[in-house]
Each structure stands twice: as C-alpha cells, then as structure tokens.
Amino acid sequence: MVTFYHDFREHPAGRHVLKLCRAEACQSMGGDRLAERAKALLGIDFHETTPDGAVTLEPVYCLGLCSCSPSAMLDGEVHARLDETVLEALVAEARR
C-alpha cells in the first residue's frame, strides 16, 4: 500500500520536497531533460533524499498545469513554465 500512494513514505522526507511533473504534456515540453538536470544538481534519483536531508525528489503525474508545462511543486507551491534557470533557482532555494 505504501508504494501505491506517492505521499506515503517508508522514510521521512527531506526538509523540502521537490515534485516534478512526469505527465505527457510536461514530458513533451522538456520535462525529461529537466528531470535529469534536477537529479544531477541534487545528486539523487526520484524517491531519494539528499544526504544532508535537505531535499527529497519525487515524480508526480500531473499537477494540472498542462497548458503551462513543464511544471513542478516545491513545498506545496506550484511553478509553471520551468526552464533550466528556474529549476536551478528552485534547487538552490531548497538547498538552503
């Protein structure tokens, strides 16, 4: 059951949770590239937390912002029309 619901966890989340939309609209607008960039910036994969406990990276399957894709959510706040610059700023904010 824990693995079915994406908000249930076997381990505590980091201080910040960055969720990247993985739905088709976001993927078609560069979401795959941004996901790989986020993984590289954080040094983790989806469903993992940085060693310092600062950030947990999670995939989500639609944030309802398809017309403004790609999108993400950081600590419950949605961000649309992501590009690498905005993503890097979100990661830097979460790493503080």
C-alpha positions in Angstrom: 0.0 0.0 0.0 2.8 2.4 0.8 4.2 2.2 -2.7 0.8 2.8 -4.3 0.3 6.2 -2.7 3.0 8.7 -3.6 2.6 10.7 -0.4 3.2 7.7 1.9 6.8 7.1 2.7 8.8 4.4 4.3 11.4 7.0 5.4 11.0 10.7 6.4 11.1 13.2 3.6 13.7 15.9 3.5 13.1 19.4 4.8 11.9 20.4 1.3 10.1 18.2 -1.2 10.6 19.0 -4.9 8.0 17.3 -7.1 8.5 17.2 -10.9 5.6 16.6 -13.2 6.1 13.5 -15.3 2.8 13.6 -17.2 2.8 13.6 -21.0 2.3 17.3 -21.5 5.3 18.2 -19.3 7.4 15.5 -20.9 6.6 16.9 -24.4 7.8 20.3 -23.3 11.2 19.3 -22.0 10.3 17.6 -18.7 12.6 14.7 -19.2 15.6 17.0 -19.7 14.7 19.0 -16.6 14.2 15.8 -14.5 17.7 14.7 -15.5 19.1 18.1 -14.6 17.4 18.1 -11.2 18.8 14.6 -10.5 22.3 15.9 -11.5 22.0 19.1 -9.4 20.8 17.2 -6.3 22.9 14.1 -6.8 19.9 11.8 -6.2 17.2 9.9 -8.1 13.5 10.1 -7.8 12.2 8.9 -4.4 15.5 9.8 -2.7 16.7 12.4 -0.3 19.9 14.3 -0.4 22.5 13.1 2.2 22.1 16.3 4.2 18.4 15.7 4.5 17.6 19.0 2.7 15.6 17.8 -0.4 13.5 14.9 -1.4 12.9 14.5 -5.2 9.6 13.0 -6.2 7.9 12.4 -9.6 4.2 13.3 -9.8 1.8 12.5 -12.6 0.0 15.8 -13.3 -0.1 19.0 -11.4 -3.0 20.3 -13.5 -0.8 22.9 -15.3 -0.6 21.2 -18.7 -1.0 24.4 -20.6 1.9 25.9 -18.7 4.2 22.9 -18.8 6.7 21.8 -17.7 5.8 22.3 -14.1 7.0 21.4 -10.6 5.9 21.8 -7.0 8.3 22.9 -4.2 6.9 22.5 -0.7 3.3 22.8 -2.0 3.9 25.8 -4.2 3.5 25.2 -7.9 5.8 26.6 -10.5 5.0 26.6 -14.2 6.8 27.1 -17.5 10.0 25.7 -16.0 13.3 26.0 -17.7 16.8 25.2 -16.5 17.3 28.6 -14.9 14.1 28.4 -12.9 14.8 24.8 -11.9 18.3 25.7 -10.7 16.8 28.6 -8.6 14.3 26.2 -7.1 17.0 23.7 -6.2 19.2 26.4 -4.8 16.3 27.7 -2.7 15.7 24.2 -1.4 19.3 23.5 -0.6 19.5 26.5 1.9 
